[in-house]
Amino acid sequence: MSEDINEQSSDTLEVPEIELIIKASTIDGRRKGACLFCQEYFMDLYLLAELKTISLKVTTVDMLKPPPDFRSNFDSTPPPILIDRGQNVLENEKIERYIMKNVPGGHNLFVQDKDTATVIENLYSKFKLMLTRRDEQSKRALLNQLRNIDAHMEKKGRFLTGDTMCCFDCELMPRLQHIRVAGKYFADFEIPEDLRNIWSYMGRMYQLDAFTQSCPADQDIINHYKLQQGTKMKKHEELETPTYTTSLPEGILE
């Protein structure tokens, strides 16, 4: 495995160590890749590590050249993979359920909020459709959903369901970052500045370690979609110093 990242540890209390295996960058094979589910569960577990209910170890794996021990342990199963005291949890839905039911403190992240679940549902599929079609109709559909999310945020607190982060935030924010970075690069799509609730929300998230420590570089987000489209990064792009877009439009309060 290419890189181990010990995000949190506890000196005084014995807490379980959770290992999360995530996909590595498709550019250098070492830093964090642009897998949305990897980042979502990274954020979930990072929040629990901050509360010291667990100790978190994050390991990146280059799926183009997986090490022999990975292949022997997990065959062809792609990350994310959660390991808890020798138990391997594979597949996204099982990982989510395991964090909720078995990881100490995890149940607090998974709040029930039908309105929030509904308003963020299908955002990513509309974004993917916009990347494929790049026409006004698909851009308008994505924009309409972003406006609905912005209106929903108007009624809430700092985060999607109130003043405390939850699973919905760990789901939404990585997708907003992909929309921001890849939408601009491939389709000249930008989140409108008048969606001030979304921009303020993103500004708050940019200040949180749970997001910044799990966020892939802009170049990795772009390459993620280039590979899906059957193209590759140019050599000079691969050699670029990684950048992380976290700026806000002028006048937006974080």
C-alpha positions in Angstrom: 0.0 0.0 0.0 1.4 3.3 -1.0 0.8 5.6 1.9 -0.5 5.5 5.4 -2.0 8.6 7.0 -2.6 8.6 10.8 -5.2 11.4 11.2 -6.0 11.1 14.8 -4.7 9.2 17.8 -5.5 9.1 21.5 -2.9 9.1 24.2 -5.1 8.5 27.2 -8.1 6.4 26.2 -8.1 3.0 24.5 -10.3 3.6 21.5 -10.7 1.2 18.5 -8.5 1.9 15.5 -10.4 2.1 12.3 -8.5 1.8 9.0 -10.1 3.3 5.9 -8.5 2.2 2.6 -9.1 4.8 -0.1 -8.2 5.1 -3.8 -5.0 7.0 -4.5 -4.5 9.7 -7.0 -4.6 8.5 -10.6 -1.8 11.0 -11.3 0.9 10.1 -8.8 -0.5 7.0 -7.1 0.3 8.3 -3.6 -1.9 11.3 -2.6 -5.6 11.1 -2.1 -7.7 10.3 -5.1 -11.0 11.8 -6.2 -13.3 9.0 -5.2 -16.4 10.6 -3.8 -17.4 7.7 -1.5 -13.8 7.5 -0.2 -13.9 11.2 0.8 -17.5 10.9 2.2 -16.5 8.0 4.6 -13.1 9.7 5.3 -15.1 12.8 6.5 -17.5 10.6 8.6 -14.7 8.9 10.4 -12.5 12.0 10.7 -15.4 13.7 12.7 -15.5 10.7 15.0 -11.8 10.7 15.4 -12.0 14.4 16.4 -14.4 13.4 19.1 -11.9 10.7 20.2 -14.4 7.8 19.9 -12.0 6.2 17.4 -8.4 6.4 16.2 -8.3 6.7 12.4 -5.8 5.4 10.0 -6.2 6.2 6.3 -4.3 4.2 3.7 -4.2 5.1 0.0 -3.9 2.4 -2.7 -2.9 2.9 -6.3 -5.5 0.8 -8.1 -3.4 0.8 -11.3 -0.6 -1.0 -9.4 -2.1 -2.5 -6.2 0.4 -4.1 -3.9 0.4 -7.9 -3.6 -1.0 -7.9 -0.1 -4.0 -5.8 -1.2 -4.7 -8.2 -4.1 -4.4 -11.3 -1.8 -6.7 -9.7 0.9 -9.3 -8.1 -1.2 -9.0 -9.6 -4.7 -10.4 -7.1 -7.1 -12.6 -5.2 -4.7 -12.0 -1.4 -5.1 -11.8 1.0 -2.2 -13.3 2.4 0.0 -12.7 -0.5 2.4 -13.1 -0.2 6.1 -11.1 -2.4 8.5 -12.2 -2.6 12.2 -10.1 -4.9 14.5 -9.5 -7.5 11.7 -13.0 -7.3 10.2 -13.1 -6.1 6.6 -16.2 -4.2 5.5 -16.6 -3.9 1.7 -19.2 -2.2 -0.5 -20.4 1.4 0.1 -23.8 0.6 1.6 -22.3 -1.9 4.0 -19.6 0.6 5.1 -22.2 3.2 5.7 -24.4 0.8 7.7 -21.3 -0.3 9.7 -20.3 3.2 10.6 -23.8 3.9 11.8 -24.3 0.7 13.8 -20.9 -0.5 14.9 -18.4 2.4 15.0 -18.5 4.2 18.4 -20.4 7.5 18.0 -21.4 6.7 14.4 -25.1 6.7 15.1 -24.9 10.4 15.9 -23.8 11.2 12.4 -26.7 9.5 10.7 -29.7 11.7 11.4 -33.1 11.2 9.9 -34.2 14.2 7.8 -36.3 13.3 4.8 -36.4 16.9 3.5 -32.6 17.1 3.4 -32.2 13.6 1.9 -34.7 14.6 -0.9 -33.2 18.0 -1.7 -29.7 16.6 -2.3 -30.8 13.4 -4.0 -29.8 13.2 -7.6 -27.6 16.2 -7.5 -24.6 14.2 -8.7 -26.5 12.4 -11.4 -27.6 15.7 -12.8 -24.0 16.9 -12.7 -22.8 13.8 -14.6 -25.5 14.3 -17.2 -24.4 18.0 -17.6 -20.8 16.8 -18.2 -22.0 14.4 -20.8 -24.4 16.7 -22.7 -23.0 20.1 -21.9 -26.2 21.7 -23.2 -28.4 24.4 -21.7 -31.1 22.0 -20.7 -28.8 19.9 -18.5 -27.1 23.0 -17.1 -30.5 24.4 -16.2 -31.5 21.1 -14.4 -28.4 21.2 -12.3 -28.8 24.9 -11.6 -32.4 24.4 -10.5 -31.4 21.7 -8.0 -28.6 23.9 -6.6 -31.2 26.6 -6.1 -33.4 24.2 -4.2 -30.5 23.3 -2.0 -29.7 27.0 -1.4 -33.3 27.6 -0.4 -33.2 24.6 1.9 -30.1 26.0 3.6 -31.9 29.2 4.2 -34.1 27.4 6.7 -31.3 25.5 8.5 -28.3 26.5 10.6 -24.6 26.3 9.8 -25.0 22.9 8.2 -27.6 20.9 6.3 -29.7 19.8 9.3 -28.7 22.4 11.9 -25.6 23.6 13.6 -23.8 20.2 13.7 -22.3 18.3 10.8 -23.9 15.0 9.9 -23.8 12.3 7.2 -25.6 14.6 4.7 -22.8 17.2 4.9 -20.2 14.5 4.3 -22.2 13.4 1.2 -22.9 16.9 -0.2 -19.7 18.8 0.2 -17.4 16.5 -1.8 -20.0 16.6 -4.6 -20.2 20.4 -4.5 -16.4 20.5 -4.8 -16.5 18.2 -7.9 -19.2 20.4 -9.4 -17.1 23.5 -8.7 -13.8 22.2 -10.1 -14.9 19.8 -12.9 -17.9 21.8 -13.9 -15.8 24.8 -14.6 -13.1 22.8 -16.4 -15.2 20.7 -18.7 -18.4 22.7 -19.2 -17.6 26.3 -18.1 -20.3 25.8 -15.4 -20.0 27.9 -12.3 -22.1 27.9 -9.1 -23.8 31.3 -9.4 -22.6 33.9 -6.8 -26.2 34.7 -5.9 -26.5 31.3 -4.3 -25.1 32.8 -1.2 -26.3 30.1 1.2 -24.3 27.5 -0.7 -21.2 29.7 -0.9 -21.4 30.5 2.8 -21.8 26.8 3.5 -18.8 25.9 1.3 -16.8 28.6 3.1 -17.5 27.0 6.4 -16.6 23.6 5.1 -13.3 24.9 3.7 -12.4 25.9 7.3 -12.9 22.3 8.7 -10.1 19.7 8.9 -12.6 17.0 8.1 -13.0 18.4 4.6 -9.5 19.8 3.9 -7.7 16.7 5.1 -9.9 14.5 2.9 -10.2 16.7 -0.2 -8.4 15.7 -3.4 -6.4 18.1 -5.5 -8.1 19.9 -8.3 -5.9 18.0 -10.8 -7.1 14.7 -9.4 -10.8 15.7 -9.7 -10.2 16.8 -13.3 -8.3 13.6 -14.1 -11.1 11.5 -12.5 -13.5 12.7 -15.2 -10.9 12.7 -18.0 -10.4 9.0 -17.4 -14.2 8.4 -17.5 -14.3 10.2 -20.8 -11.4 8.1 -22.2 -8.8 10.9 -22.2 -5.7 11.5 -20.2 -3.9 14.3 -18.5 -1.2 16.0 -20.6 2.3 15.4 -19.2 2.8 19.0 -18.1 -0.6 18.8 -16.2 0.6 15.6 -14.4 3.7 17.5 -13.3 1.8 20.5 -11.9 2.0 21.3 -8.2 -1.3 20.1 -6.8 -3.8 23.0 -6.2 -6.9 23.0 -4.0 -9.6 25.5 -4.9 -11.1 26.9 -1.7 -11.6 30.6 -2.5 -14.9 32.3 -2.2 -16.6 35.1 -4.3 -16.1 38.6 -2.8 -18.6 39.6 -0.3 -19.5 36.1 0.9 -19.5 35.6 4.6 -18.2 32.3 5.8 
